[in-house]
């Protein structure tokens, strides 16, 4: 028993572990579910939902402190854990209703999908965001945040009444969250995203049982009945799929053939419509031969690819007639590397064009499983063809570690807009399209090798590919960059070809002849440099920053530090777009989503977190030291999120697979932060203030060191095995994680001599974390991840400055 009278026993600590475990898993499941049923940007709203719900709960506990007497704390924690489970189960019920009334689901979700669902087919399109969306977004935000509110009450109550043991309680909270990062991988693999929701509800019931010291018969019977109901519902969904998502690319698909989940995606296969099979991105208009039978495959909501029926060579003409086949005409018998082959179109193009060997690097093992196993009879087990080498890896990571050279390196419309596995709102950063990535490709091309990247011609990204190519060629000291580039387009697809050596006159003539024969449109060839087209002017400028500054959008080359390939607004235009979105294009929908989240989150923080304090705790706000206390805990919330997101960026490229980024990076940070919290409990009251200052300064120095030393260490270790890279990541994250876990419990001890106000400080920390998650991505988009990491470090330095003015919990 501590000085506040709360019994800290094994059952209570285990209860904290399980409620934290359930909360973190619910947050991560939301990122996956939102990425499937909405446009991918909303997936990362989950982190904001979690922090907002828990912050609101903490404030509620502070304002209604009299409603939570010490003797009823454990009963209240059990009751709120039960309510957490009920609200999570209600979220599952939403998907049951979507199956009962799919039109209702379509009406609710239609806005959140991209307008171009299928090739050459228009869907819903509106440049701006309707005002009516804000109430819908607000309602969605509140309903989905409800479980976080209940778990937030549990933690705020226990932290308040167990203030003297805060370090120990916070340790079990962080350990539970760290284990959630690992367990959710297993749940998503075994149960899928929807059934996993019920498993999370069961986890919360375990917490409810542990919080009650002597549960009554009615409580035991009720919990047992609820648990059995969840189990039966989960088994029924696994067997029957009555609550599974049947929306693909904005359309209800009742005839879905197969779907499966893993930690970072849901993959679904469904019958292709006739117009999809008859028309294909990049297919020559002169082709009138047979069209292979196809199945559609979608990753989450937006990553679309196609499975083709094996045809024993009968359909080779179909694949050779595509604009992406052009490099193979110049390199017969090529050894090619294909990044992101998906359903296998690029592989079939390469084989039909006579490639001697094809290395296919596919990120998602579920896609390979669909091609080789689930639909192996249909595809002829394409990735088991003796001419094909399948590598399950992230493309950029694989290239950097490879010792081979290739005649052709190809990436056709590889879709990088996927929600991050760790739940951080990183929008559309992409490791494949940066100057450093192009350098890696260049280093792995044969002397006359060709890098060929196809993008949708109606997007501005094609021009950014040219900008990246020019930056690379300039870096390599190429005298005539325009002689190494060719761009040819057809049916919405532009093929950008970058050759390691200059295109010869014979090769240029062959490309021109192929384009004329197949009626492709030539955008740029080395002998066609005159004209005032944007591509000609861009290449003629050699990527001159002065020329790029004259363009209405930002085409500057992206880097690993600022890898937002799809983000093309200049800083001033970014501000104008967020303030006045009426003229926004489809490409800017991600930014409008960010604006809406900022509006909703800011409104809710003001309404639920700040306004109640002004109305009911004005005297507390005016007390000496309260301003500095609030500033300190606000800095911790903001700084932690900015450093976390900056670090995630550094390690994701290093580890490659999103599943390892989730398991290693986020889990390690939480785990070591937990041990840091536990260690902070050993610091005596006499050394508290000086120790806190020393820890904050050490954190600042270590973070600065990581900013500049990590890239060198990770680059040097890139060729190590996966196990070795994971071990190195854990070792590197350990010291920083330990330090990140100490300032919060030490600050609680420094500022709070009693339990009064603990929940308030906890709530302020959560509230500023909401803003920190969004602010970090805005900062990174405009200034880069290194700057984001340094900004988070500066926030911790401010926290140290604030702590330096405090003595015995008051301002000095």
N, C-alpha and C positions, 0 to 999 in steps of 0.2 A: 504494500500500500504506500502511495506517495503522500506528500504533504497536503494534497488536495483531497485525499480520501479515496481516489479511484484505485481499485485493485488491478494491478498490472500482472496478470497471470498468463500462462501459456495459451489458454482458450482465447483470451482477448487479443493477444498478439497474432494468433492464427486467424482470428476473425478479420483483423486488419489486412493480413496477407491475402485472404481470399476475396475481400471486397475490392482491394486494389487490383488483384489479378483479374477479376471480372470487369472492372472499369476499363483497364487498359485494353483488354481483348475486345470489349464492345467498341471502343474508339477505333481500333484497327479494322474490325469488321465493317464499321461504317465507311471507312475509306474504300473498301472493296465493293460494298453494295452500292454506294453512291456513284462509283465509277462505272457500274454496269447499267443502272437505271437512269442516270442523268448523264449530262456531258461531263467529261473527265475533270473539269475544274472544280466541281462541287465535292469531289472525293476528299479533298484536303480540308473541307469545312469541318470535318470531324474533330480535329485538334482544337479548333475554336469552340465548337460545341462543348467539348469536355471541360475546357478551362472556364468557359462562361458559366456552365451549370454548377460547377464546383465552387466558383467564386460567389455566385448568387447564394448558394447554400450557406457558405461561411458567413456572409453578411446577415442572413436570416437568423443563424444561430446567435450572432452577436447582438442583434436588435431584440431578439426574444429570449434572452438569456434566462429570464425567470421561468420560462416554460420548460426548461431542461434541467431539473434538479439533479444533483449528483446521484441520488439513490435510484434514479430511473434512467441513467445514461445507457446502461447496457440494454435495457428493454427497448429504449428508443432506437439504439443502433440496430437491434434485431428487427424492429418494425420497419425501419427505413431500408434495410437490406432486402426484406421481403417486398417492399414497394419497388425497389430497384428491379427485382426479378419480375414482378408483375408488369412494370412499364416496358421492360425489354420483351416480354412475351407479347405485349400489345403491338410492339413493332413487328414481330413475326406475323401477327394477325393481319396487318396491313397487306402483306403479300398473299395471304389466303384470300382476302377480299379482291385483290387485283385479278386473281384467277377466276373468281366468281363473276366479276364485272370488269372484263379487260378494257372496255371502252372508258370506264371511269379512270383506270390507270393511265390510259393513253392521253386523256384530257389533262390529267394532272402533270404528266411527264413530257408532253409533246414539246414544250418550249425548250426543255433542257437538252434537246438533241440537235446534232448538226443538221443543216438544211439539205445537204447532198447525200441522201441515204444510199442511193444506188447509182451506178454509172448513168449519166445523162438524164437523171430524174430529179426534179426539183421537189424539195420539201418545204416546210415552213421556213420563211426567211424574213427577218426584220433587222435592220441595221442597229437600231437602238433597242433598249430594254423597256418594255411596257411598264408604265407606272403600276399597273395592276399586279405585276410580278412581285413587288416589294411586300405586300401583305401575305401573299402565298409563301414567299421565302421566309418571312417572319414567323408564320404559323409552323412551317416545316422546322425552322430553327428551334422554336420553343418545344414542340412535341418531341423532337429527337433528343433534345437536351434534358428531358425529364429524368431519365435514369442517372445522369451525371449529377443532377440536383440531389437526388436521394443518397447517392454514395458520398457526395460532398458533405451532407449533413452528418453522416456517420463519422467521417474523418475530422470535420471541424469540431464535433462534440468531443471526440476522444482526445484530440490535440489540446482542446481547451481544458478539460478536466484532468488531463495527464501531462500538463505543461512541464512539470519537474522531470518527466521521463520523455520529453519531446524527442530527443536524439534517438532513443530506442524505438519509439513508436514510428518515427519517420523512416527509420531503417527498414522496418517490416513493410511499410507502405511502398518504399522503393524496390525492395526485393520482390514483392508481389507483382509490381509493374514489370520488372525485368523478366520474371518468369512468364508473364503474359506475352512478351515478345516472342518467346520460344514456343509456348503452347499453342498460340493462335496458328502457327504454321502447320502444326499437326492437325488441329481441328479443321482448318480450311481444306486440307488435303483429304482427310477421312470423311468429313461430313458435308463439305460445301459451305458457302457463305450463309445460306438461309438457315439450314439446320444448326449451324454453329451458334446462331442467335439463342436457340433453346439451351444449348450446352452452357452458354454464358449465364443464362437465368438460373440454371442448376448450381453453378458456382456461387452465385449470390445467395442461394438458399443454404449452402454450406456455411457461409459467413453468418447468416441469421441464426443457425443452430449454435454456432460457437459463441456468439455474443451472449446468449441467454445462459445464465449459470444453472438454473434449475427449471427447465422448460416444463410447462404444465401439459396435461394430457390433450387438451383441446389444441394447444399450439403444435404438439407433435403430430396429431392426427391431421390437422390442416396442412402442415408442411409436407407430410408424407403424401397426401392426396395431390397436392400441387406438383410435387416432384414426379409422381407417377404420371400425371397428366402431361407434363413436359416430355417425359421419356416416350410415352405412347405417341405424342404428336411428332416427335423427332423421328422415331422409327417409321411411322406412317409416311412422313415426307421422304425419307430415304427410299422406301419401297415404292411409293406412288408418285412422289413429286408434286403433290397437290398445292404446294406453296412456292414452287420453284419459279424463278423469273423466266418469262416467255417473251420478253421484249428484246429485239435485236435491231440496232440501228434505227431506233425510233418507230418500229413497227411491231405490232403484236404478231408473234409467230407460233400458232398452235401446233404446227407440225415439226417442231424442232426435233432433230434426229439424235443429238447427243450434246451433253454439256458436262463440264468438269471445272473444278476450282483448284487453284493452288494459292500460295501466300501472296501473289501479286497480280492475279488475273482470274477471270472466268473465260473459258473458251467454249464456244457453242458452234455447232454445225447444223445447217438447215438447208432445205431445198432451194436452189436458185430459181429465180423467176426467168421466164423466157427471154425478156429483154436483156437480162444480165448475161445470158449465154450467147446471145447473138451479137452483142457488142462488147468490146473489151478495150480498156484503156491502152492506147498506143498501137492498136491494130490497124494495118494498112487498109485504106478504103478500096483498094484494088483486090483484096482477098475475097473470093467468093466460094471457097472450098468448104468442106465439112467443119462443123464447130464441135469440139469435144463436149461431152456431158460434164456438167459442173455441179459442185456443191459449194454453198457459201460458208465461210468460216469467219467468225468475228471474235476478237479479243476485247473483253469488256464491252464498251458501247461503240467504239470508233475504229479500232484496228481491224480493217477488213482485208481478207485474202480469199483465195479460191482453191478448191481441190479439183483436180482434173482426172477424168477416168483414163486409166492406162489404155493405150491404143496400139501398142506394138509398132510404132512409127507411122501409123496411118494419118496422124494429125500433125506431123512435123511441119508441114507447110503453114499451119495456123500459127505456130510459135516462131518460125523463121520470119514471118511477115509482120512482126511487131517491131516498133522503133527501138526497143531495148536490145534487139538482136544485132544492131549495127556493128558494135565492136568485134563480134565474132567473125564477121565477113573480112575484117582486116587482120584477124589473128586466127587462122584456121588451126584446129588441133590445140587450142589454147588450154593452159592450166589455169582455171579460174577459181576465185574466192568470192562467194556470194554471202553478203551480210543480210540477215533477215529474210530468208527465202520463204517463210510462211507456208502456204499450201503447196508451194513448189513450182510456181510459174517460171521464175527465173532459172530454176534448175532445168526445167523442161526446155526452155529456150536455149540454154547452153548445150544440152545434150542433142537437141534437134539440129543445132548449128555445128556439131562436130567437135565439141570440146573433149579433150582426152581425159581430163580429170576435173571434177568439181568438188570443191570443199564448201559445204553449206554450214554456216554458223548461225544457228537458231537459238535465240535467247530463251524461248518458252518451251519447256519440255512437253507441255500439254499439246502444243501444235504438232510437234514431232510424233507424239503418241497418236494423234488423230490421223496423221498421214500414214504412219507405218503399221498401226495396230487396229484402232477402231474402224478405220475405213481402208485398211490395207488391201482388201480385195478390190476395192474401187480404184485405188491409186496405183496398184501394182507394187505396193511397198516401196515407193519411190526412193526414200532415203536409204534403202538397203541395196540399191543398184550398185554393182561392183565398180562403176565409174564414179560413184558419189561417196564422199567422206562426210559424215554428219558430226558436227561438233556442237554440243549443247553449252553455249557460252555467250557472254555479251560480246558483240562484234568487235568493238574497239579494243577491249581487253584482250581478246584472242589475237588480234593483229599485232598488238604491241609485244606479245610473248612469243609469237611465231618466229621460227628461223627460216621459213621458206620465202621464195619469191614467186610471184604470179604474173601471168601475161595479162589477165583481166581481173580487176577487183570491182565488184558490182553491188550496188544497193539501189533497188528500185522502189521508190515510194515507201521507204521504211518509216513507219509512223512512230514518232517519238513522243507523241502527246499522251503519255500514260501517267496515271497517278502514282506518286512515289510510294514505295512500299512502306516507308516508315511514317507516313502520315503527315509529313511536313509539306506546307503549301509551296511547292517549288515550281508550279505552273508548267512550262514547256521546255525546260532545259534539256539539251540533247548532247550526249558525248560524241555522237557520230559526225556532227557537223561543226567542227571547230578547226582553227588553223593547226593546232597540235594533232588533231585527228588526221587531217589531210597530210601532215608530215609523216605520220605513221604509215599511211597508205602508200605514199610516195616511196618510202624506204623499203617497202615490200613488193614493189613492182619490178619486173624484169626491165632490161635496158630500154625496150620498146613497148613496155607495158602501158595499159590504158586503165584509168580510173573512170568508171561510168556510173553516174548517179542520176536517176530519173525522179523528177518531181512533177506535181500538177502545175501545168502551165498557167492556170488562172491565179496561182498564188505568187506572191512576191518573192518566195523563197528561192525560186530558180535564179533570180538575179543575185541573191546573196551567195549562192553556190559559185557564181562567177567571181564575186568579190573575194571569197575564200581561196579560189584557185589563183587569182592574181596575187594575193598576199603570199601564198606558198611559193609561187614562181619567183616573186621578187626576193623572198628569203633565200631561195636556192641560187640566186644570181643569174637567172635566165635572161639572156639579152633581148629576146623577142617573145614575150609571154603570149601574144596573140596567135603565134604559130603553134601553140600547144593545146588550143581549145577549139572544140566544135560543139555546136548546139543544134539539134534537129528535133522537131516536135510532130506529134500527130495525136488526134482524138484526146485532147486534154492532157497529154503527157509529154514533157520535154526531157530529152536525154542530153545531159551535160557530160561531155567526154573530155577528160584531161589526160594528155599523153606525156609520158616521161621524156621522150624525145619529141622533136617537132614533127608534126604531120608532114609527110613527104608529098610532093605534087601528085604522085600516083595514088596515094591514099585519099587525098582530098578529092581527086577526080572520081575515085570509086564511091566515096560517100555521096558525091553529087549525083552520080548515075543511079545509085540505089534509091536516093530520095526521089528522083524523077520517075523511076520505074514504079515505085510503090506509093507515089503521090504524098510523100512526107513533105512537110514544110521546113525549109532551111531557115534557121534563125541566125546562125553565124557559122561561117567556115573561114579558115585562115586566108583564103583568097577573095573573101567577100567582106572587106573591112569598111568600105565606103558606105555612107548613109548616115541618117540622123536618128536611127533607131536607138532605143535605150541600151540594148546589148552592145551595139557597135560603139556608142559613146563611152559606155562603162569600160570596155576592154581597151579602147584607145587611150583612156585616161590612166591605165595601168593601176587602177584603184587609188588614184590620188585623193587624199583626204579633202582637198579643196573642192574637187568635183563631187565627191560624195556629200559634202555639206550643202550643195545646191539642190539635192534631190529632196522631194517632200517627205521621204521616209528614210530611216536609218538602214543603210546597207553595209555598214562597217563590218569587217570580219569578226566573227565570234571567236572567243577563246575559251579554254578550259575554266578560266576564272569567271568568265561572264558568258556562259554557254546558251543563252536564250536565243536560239536560232530563229524562233518564230516571232520574237518580240522586235518590232521595227519602228517603234515610236521614239522620236527624240524627246529628251526630258521635258521641254516646254510643251510639246504636243501631248505628252503623257498627262500633264496637269490639266490641259485644256479638255482632253477626252474625258477624264474623270469628272470634270466640272460640267461639261456639256456634251453628252454622248449621242446627240441626235444624228450626227453625221458619221457615226462609227460603222465600219465594215464588218463583215463576218470574221475577218482575221483578228479583229479587236475584241471579240466576244469574251475572251479570257480576261481582259482588263476591265470590261464592264462587270463581269462577275466579281472581280476583286473590289471594284468600287461599291457594288451592292453589299458585299460582305462587310466592307468598312462602314457603310452607312448603318446596316442592321446591327452589327456588333457595337459600334459606338453608341447608337441609340439605346440598346439594351444595357450597356454598361452605365450610361448616364441615368437611365430609368430605374434600374434594379440595384445598382451598386453605389452610386453617388447621391442621387436624390434622397433616398431614405436616410442617409447620414446627415444631410443638411436639414431635413425635416425633424428628425428625432434625436440626433446626437450632436447638435451644434456646440453644446458645452464641451463635449469631448474633443471636437475638432479644434476648439480654441485653447485647449490645454497646452501648457509648455511642453515641447518635445514631440507633440503629435505629428507636426508637419515633417520633421526630420525622420521620424519613425516610418511614416507612410512613404516618404521618398526612398528610404533604404529598402523596404520590402518591394516597392515598385521597381527599383533598379534590379533586384534579384530576378524578378519575373521576366523583365524585358531582356536583361543581359543573358540569362540562361538560354532563352529561345534563340537569340541571335547567334550565340556561340554554338549551340547544338546544330542549327541549320547550316552554319558555315563548316562545321566539322563533318556533317553528313556528306556534304558535297565532296570533300577531300577523299573520303574513303569509298564512296560508291564506285568510282572509276577503278580504284585499286582492287576491290573485291570482285567486281564484275556482276555476278548474279544478284538481282534484287533480294532474293531470299537470304543471302549471306549478309547483305547490307543491313537488313532488318534484324537478323539474329545476332550479328556481331556488334554492329555500331550502337544501335539504340539500347540493346540489352546490356552491353558493357558500360555505357554511360550511366544507366540507371543502377546497375549492380554496384559499381564502384562508388557512385554517389551515395548509395545506401550505406556502404562501409565507411565512407567519409562521415556520414551523419552519426554512425555508431561511435567512431573514434572521437568525434567532437564532444561526446558526453564525458570523456575523461579529463577534459580541460577544467581546471578548478575555477571557482568564482573569482579568485584573486588575479588570475592570469587571463580572464575572459576577454577583456577589451583589447589588450595587447596581442593576444593570440589571434583574435579575429582580424585585426589590422594586418598582422603578418601573413595570415592565410589569404586575405584578399589581395595583398601585394604580390604574394607568390603566384596566385591565380592569374593576375594581370601579366606578370613576367613570363609565366609558362605559356599563356595564350599567345603572347606576342612571338615567343620562340616557335611555337607550333605553326604560326602563320607562315613563317619563312623557311623553317627547317623541314616540316612535313613533306612538302612537294619533293624535295631532294631525296628524302629517305624512301618515300613510296615509289618514286621513279626507279631508284636503284634496286628495289626489291620486287619489281613488277614481274620478273621472270621466275620467281619462286613458285613452289607448288601452292595450291589453294590452302592446304592445311597450314603451311608456313606463313602465308599472307594473313590468314585469320588470326594466328597466334601473335604475329607482329602487331596487327591492329589492336588486339586486346591489350598487349603490353604498352602500346603507345597511348591508349585511352585511359589506362589505369590511373596514372598520377593526376591527370586533369579531372577525371571523374571523382577521385577522392576529394580534391579541393572544391569541386562544384557542390558536393554534398554537405559541406560544413557551414557556409555562411547563414543558411536559413535557421537551423537549430540554434546556432550560437547567437544569432540576432534575436531569436525568441527569448533566450535566457537574458540577454543584455537589456532588452527593452521591457520585458514583462516580468515584474517581480511577483505578480499574481496572475491568475488565469484571466482576469479582465482584459479584453481587447485582443486576446490570442486569435480568436476567429476572425476578427477584423483584419489583422495583419496578414493572416493566411488568405483571406478573400482578396485583399489588395494585390498580393503576389499572383494569385490566379488571374485576376482581371487584367493586369498588365501583361501577363503571358499571352492573353488573347490578342492584344494589340501587337505584341512582339512577334507572334507567328506570322501575322500579315505584314508588319513593317519590315521584317527580315527579307521577305521576298521582294517587296517594292525596292528596298535598298539594293539587293543583289541584282535585280533587273537593270538598274540604272548605273550602279557603281561596281558590281562584281562581288564575288564571295569572299575574297580577301578583305575587301573593305567592310563587308558585313561582319566578319570575324573580329576585325579591329574595332568596329563600332560597338560590338558586344563587350569587348575588352574595356573600352572607354566607359561604358555604363558601369561595369564593376569597379572601375577606378573612382567613379562618382560615389558609389556605395561606400568605398573605403574612406573617402573624404567625409562623408556624412557620419560614418561610425567613429571617425577620429574626434568628432566634436561631442561625443557622448561619454558621460561618466555616471555609472550606477543607474543606468536607465533613463537619464535626463540630459538635456542639452547643457553643455558647459558654457 
